[in-house]
């Protein structure tokens, strides 16, 4: 590939040590299948589906052609008092794979937008039901729900909250579900369902009648793949029902086959009242997100407004963007026609075998995984996050892209990845995690 001089002064990169990046740039210039290439033409295996977006692999011609055709047919349509037919088609298609009863869909452009939308819908629903006092939210330590103001308030990762506490809203947090006794557990831990009782305790402290919703990721992805203990999500459902609290599952990472089912809520057998999705909705090709709610939630909000005005005073310029809808429909066709959810489920054992083969490496403190997502917890370094940052850079040099959060690596390849490709990715992980310089990090 031809290299052109690149002026990097003007782009402020997100969630990046910009000084370090400018000193040691890591650039992708091309992608296909489960591979990236640098501007120099060096191949990088994608062990994180981009950022958990590209479940069907990169460069899918079906999506590109659908996007091209839609751009020529209808490049943009507002969805305030107007709409494009393709948005209704997409909402209907999604309702066919969502958990039963979640068949009303509101569109946005990112997971962060989906979370803030879900929060507003929960507040609007309770107001419509005559319970406007329900303004408090419950989240969980180590949780990640995007970076808009609502999601920042829900965040259980201190680094995402510390500098913005003055603008956060009323959120209280349950404990996370990981314990040292769970180390190297494959799948769901046997013990820990009782941690859901934190929600009951918060109801006693603040009054269950003041809580609008509890937000959880079925699998806490961004922190490093914390799999819920058996019975934990079921217990949350029971406690939420007891107190009239809406249960919201953030499936921005776990949606679209990552756990073997279309959504993790189906895999774990627990149906939330509200579900957020993004990322693999369009296979990462075009920014898009969605919030699915139970029919009765939408009906309550719409039925409560008698005046000639929008029932929900919320929306985005790019809600249900027709080109994003085209990308999503093409992605859903690929998932269906190629049987990718079932393929991911069938590949899970081989994938987790590969992950857990790293157990005896000195730099590995813990391994966790479910379906086609795993977490590799590194042994603590001199300062939190330093080792994870170093390992991620070393992996890039050796030809593997994974996501690092602090000292946890999230290894989650595309559902189209072959056993040989998983083996090649694992070999690079083993090589890098065995490097002697990590002992001093």
Secondary structure, DSSP 8 states (H G I E B T S, - for coil): --------SS---TTS-HHHHHHS-----EEEBTEEE-TT--EEEESSHHHHT-TT-B--HHHHHHHHHHHHH-S----SS---HHHHHHHHHHHTTS-TTEEEEEEESSHHHHHHHHHHHHHHHHHHTT-TT--EEEEETT----SSHHHHHH---HHHHGGGGGG--SEEEE--S--GGGTT-BSS-SS-GGGGHHHHHHHHHHTGGGEEEEEE-SEETTTT-EE--TTHHHHHHHHHHHHT-EEEEE-TTTTTTTTSSSSHHHHHT---SEEEE-GGGGTTSS--EEEEEEHHHHHHHHHT--SSS-SS----TTTT-HHHHHHHHHHHHHHHHTTHHHHHHHHHHHHHHHHHTTTT-TTEEEEEEETTEEEEEE---SSTTHHHHHHHHHHHHHTEE-EEETTEEEE---TT--HHHHHHHHHHHHHHHT-GGGGG-
